[in-house]
Amino acid sequence: MFKPTTLIIVLVLFVSGYWFYTFYNSMATPQGDGTIRVKNLPWQITVVDEHTLHVFDLDVGKATLGQAVKVLKSEYNLAWFENQDDSISLEAYFIRVSLSGLRAKVLLELNTDGLDIDYLKKNSGKPEIQTSRTIKYPLDDLAQELDNRVIQSLTYIPKANVDPQLLKDRFGAAEETMRVDDNTEFWLYPKKGLVISISQKGKEVLQYVPLSRFERLRKSIHDTVQYTKDKQTD
């Protein structure tokens, strides 16, 4: 489920953005033999099949939290969420990730099949009410017990602001766009299993899902956009 809370508004110095732009481009430059110098760049996406998307050296839809810990090599916080519609979600938030020299935060949504809610509540930290009216329960004590949970989606939040034109150069034109307001819009790439959130005031956010889950993500974004527009007209 797409979470608007991932759109974290952070001020970034111009020099940081310039460094990121220059580094981003230099890393994408082919060598003389036509090969790419580095791997694990945001635009290096492979659709393995309808249920698996390979990005950042992880098979989203197949890889587990435990495998992600080895690849991302970062501290992380684990939590589950009780949503308004009585569904639950399980997320791992990696705080300081560095992939091919690019620093970012990474949010993984994990499979929740078979989870016992009573057991989760009994082993959770103090609940927190979120602005989206969901309830967040810290779950760090169960991190090892849940490390076999499969990754359903991966959200990548670069530390530095990214020029939207650079993203368009790398990913191509979006097949569909959804505009929230003058500051925020979503670019949808259903054949890549990718949604990019473009914000004039906040951070760019990239979310990757297997193709089989893309329609669900699209609907979630549509509902988010409609909810925001309805709030603006109240």
C-alpha positions as CSV (number, residue, x, y, z in Angstrom):
1,M,0.0,0.0,0.0
2,F,1.4,3.4,-1.0
3,K,1.9,5.6,2.1
4,P,1.9,9.4,1.6
5,T,4.0,9.6,4.8
6,T,7.0,8.6,2.7
7,L,6.9,12.1,1.1
8,I,9.2,13.6,3.8
9,I,9.8,17.3,3.3
10,V,13.5,18.0,3.9
11,L,15.6,21.0,2.9
12,V,18.7,20.1,1.0
13,L,21.6,22.4,0.2
14,F,22.1,23.3,-3.5
15,V,25.6,21.9,-3.5
16,S,24.3,18.5,-2.4
17,G,21.8,18.4,-5.3
18,Y,24.5,19.5,-7.7
19,W,26.9,16.7,-6.5
20,F,24.1,14.2,-6.8
21,Y,23.3,15.3,-10.3
22,T,26.9,15.1,-11.4
23,F,27.5,11.8,-9.7
24,Y,24.3,10.3,-11.0
25,N,25.3,11.1,-14.6
26,S,28.9,9.9,-14.3
27,M,27.8,6.6,-12.9
28,A,25.6,6.0,-15.9
29,T,28.3,6.5,-18.4
30,P,29.2,3.3,-20.3
31,Q,32.7,2.1,-20.5
32,G,34.5,1.6,-23.8
33,D,33.1,-2.0,-24.1
34,G,29.6,-0.7,-23.6
35,T,29.1,-2.1,-20.1
36,I,27.9,-0.2,-17.2
37,R,30.5,0.6,-14.5
38,V,28.3,0.0,-11.5
39,K,25.1,-1.9,-10.6
40,N,22.3,-1.2,-8.2
41,L,21.3,2.1,-9.8
42,P,17.6,3.1,-9.5
43,W,16.9,2.7,-13.2
44,Q,18.4,-0.7,-13.4
45,I,15.1,-2.7,-13.3
46,T,14.6,-6.2,-14.6
47,V,11.1,-7.7,-14.8
48,V,11.8,-11.3,-14.0
49,D,8.1,-12.4,-14.3
50,E,4.7,-11.1,-13.3
51,H,5.4,-11.7,-9.6
52,T,9.1,-10.8,-9.4
53,L,10.9,-7.5,-10.1
54,H,14.7,-7.3,-9.7
55,V,16.1,-4.0,-8.5
56,F,19.0,-3.1,-6.1
57,D,20.2,-6.7,-6.1
58,L,16.8,-7.8,-4.6
59,D,14.0,-9.8,-6.1
60,V,10.9,-7.9,-5.0
61,G,8.1,-10.4,-4.7
62,K,10.5,-13.2,-3.8
63,A,13.4,-12.0,-1.6
64,T,12.9,-11.9,2.2
65,L,13.6,-9.3,4.9
66,G,16.7,-11.3,5.9
67,Q,18.1,-11.1,2.4
68,A,17.4,-7.4,2.3
69,V,19.4,-6.8,5.5
70,K,22.4,-8.4,3.9
71,V,22.1,-6.3,0.8
72,L,21.2,-3.0,2.3
73,K,23.6,-3.2,5.2
74,S,21.9,-0.6,7.3
75,E,20.2,-0.3,10.6
76,Y,16.4,-0.6,10.3
77,N,13.2,-0.3,12.3
78,L,10.4,-2.8,12.0
79,A,6.8,-1.9,12.6
80,W,3.3,-3.1,11.8
81,F,0.3,-0.9,11.1
82,E,-3.4,-1.3,11.9
83,N,-5.2,0.5,9.1
84,Q,-8.6,2.1,8.9
85,D,-10.1,-0.7,6.8
86,D,-9.0,-3.2,9.4
87,S,-6.2,-4.5,7.3
88,I,-2.6,-4.6,8.6
89,S,0.7,-3.9,7.0
90,L,4.3,-4.8,8.0
91,E,7.2,-2.5,7.1
92,A,10.9,-2.3,7.6
93,Y,12.5,1.1,7.4
94,F,16.2,1.2,6.6
95,I,17.7,4.5,7.8
96,R,21.1,4.9,6.1
97,V,21.5,2.9,2.9
98,S,24.4,3.4,0.5
99,L,24.1,1.6,-2.9
100,S,26.8,2.3,-5.5
101,G,27.8,5.5,-3.6
102,L,24.2,6.9,-3.6
103,R,22.8,7.5,-0.1
104,A,19.1,6.9,0.5
105,K,16.5,5.6,2.8
106,V,14.6,2.4,1.9
107,L,11.2,1.3,3.0
108,L,10.1,-2.4,2.5
109,E,6.5,-3.5,2.7
110,L,6.5,-7.1,3.8
111,N,4.0,-10.0,3.4
112,T,1.5,-10.3,6.3
113,D,-0.1,-13.6,5.5
114,G,-0.7,-15.7,8.6
115,L,0.4,-13.1,11.1
116,D,-1.5,-13.3,14.4
117,I,-2.6,-9.8,15.4
118,D,-3.0,-10.7,19.1
119,Y,0.6,-12.0,19.1
120,L,1.9,-8.9,17.4
121,K,0.2,-6.6,19.9
122,K,1.5,-8.6,22.8
123,N,5.1,-8.2,21.5
124,S,4.9,-4.7,20.2
125,G,6.2,-1.4,21.6
126,K,4.0,1.6,22.5
127,P,1.4,2.3,19.7
128,E,1.5,5.6,17.9
129,I,-1.4,7.2,16.1
130,Q,-0.4,8.3,12.6
131,T,-1.7,11.3,10.7
132,S,-3.3,8.9,8.2
133,R,-5.3,7.5,11.1
134,T,-3.5,4.2,11.1
135,I,-1.9,2.9,14.3
136,K,1.8,2.1,14.2
137,Y,3.2,-0.6,16.5
138,P,7.1,-0.8,16.8
139,L,8.1,-4.4,16.4
140,D,11.9,-4.5,16.7
141,D,11.9,-7.3,19.2
142,L,10.5,-9.6,16.5
143,A,13.0,-8.7,13.8
144,Q,14.7,-12.0,13.7
145,E,11.5,-14.0,14.0
146,L,10.1,-12.1,10.9
147,D,13.2,-12.1,8.7
148,N,11.6,-14.7,6.4
149,R,8.8,-12.3,5.4
150,V,8.7,-11.7,1.6
151,I,9.2,-8.2,0.2
152,Q,6.0,-7.0,-1.5
153,S,7.3,-3.5,-2.4
154,L,10.4,-1.4,-2.2
155,T,10.4,2.4,-1.7
156,Y,13.6,4.3,-2.4
157,I,14.0,7.8,-1.1
158,P,17.3,9.5,-2.3
159,K,18.9,11.7,0.3
160,A,19.5,14.5,-2.2
161,N,16.8,16.1,-4.3
162,V,16.8,14.7,-7.8
163,D,16.0,16.8,-10.9
164,P,12.8,15.5,-12.5
165,Q,14.3,15.9,-15.9
166,L,17.1,13.5,-14.9
167,L,14.6,10.9,-13.8
168,K,12.7,11.3,-17.2
169,D,16.0,10.9,-19.0
170,R,16.7,7.6,-17.2
171,F,13.2,6.1,-17.0
172,G,11.6,7.7,-20.1
173,A,8.2,9.4,-20.2
174,A,5.6,8.0,-17.8
175,E,2.7,6.0,-19.3
176,E,0.4,7.8,-16.9
177,T,0.5,10.8,-14.5
178,M,-1.7,11.7,-11.6
179,R,-1.4,15.3,-10.3
180,V,-2.3,16.0,-6.7
181,D,-1.8,19.7,-6.8
182,D,0.7,22.3,-8.2
183,N,3.5,20.8,-6.1
184,T,3.1,17.0,-6.3
185,E,2.4,14.5,-9.0
186,F,2.9,10.8,-9.6
187,W,4.5,9.2,-12.7
188,L,3.4,5.7,-13.3
189,Y,5.4,3.1,-15.3
190,P,3.2,-0.1,-15.2
191,K,5.5,-2.1,-17.5
192,K,8.5,-1.4,-15.2
193,G,6.5,-1.9,-11.9
194,L,7.5,1.6,-10.9
195,V,5.8,4.8,-9.5
196,I,7.8,8.0,-9.0
197,S,6.4,10.7,-6.8
198,I,7.6,14.2,-7.9
199,S,7.5,17.0,-5.3
200,Q,8.4,20.6,-5.8
201,K,8.7,21.1,-2.1
202,G,9.8,17.7,-0.8
203,K,11.7,14.6,-1.8
204,E,11.4,12.5,-4.9
205,V,10.2,9.0,-4.0
206,L,10.5,5.8,-6.2
207,Q,8.3,2.8,-5.4
208,Y,8.9,-0.6,-7.0
209,V,6.4,-3.5,-7.1
210,P,6.0,-6.7,-9.1
211,L,3.7,-6.2,-12.1
212,S,1.0,-8.4,-10.5
213,R,0.7,-5.8,-7.8
214,F,0.7,-2.7,-9.9
215,E,-3.0,-2.2,-10.3
216,R,-3.4,-2.4,-6.6
217,L,-0.8,0.3,-6.2
218,R,-2.4,2.5,-8.9
219,K,-5.8,2.3,-7.1
220,S,-4.1,3.2,-3.8
221,I,-2.5,6.3,-5.5
222,H,-5.7,7.3,-7.2
223,D,-7.6,7.1,-3.8
224,T,-4.8,9.2,-2.2
225,V,-5.0,11.8,-4.9
226,Q,-8.8,11.9,-4.7
227,Y,-8.8,12.2,-0.9
228,T,-6.3,15.0,-1.1
229,K,-8.4,16.9,-3.7
230,D,-11.6,16.4,-1.6
231,K,-9.9,17.8,1.4
232,Q,-8.8,20.8,-0.5
233,T,-12.3,21.6,-1.6
234,D,-13.9,21.2,1.8
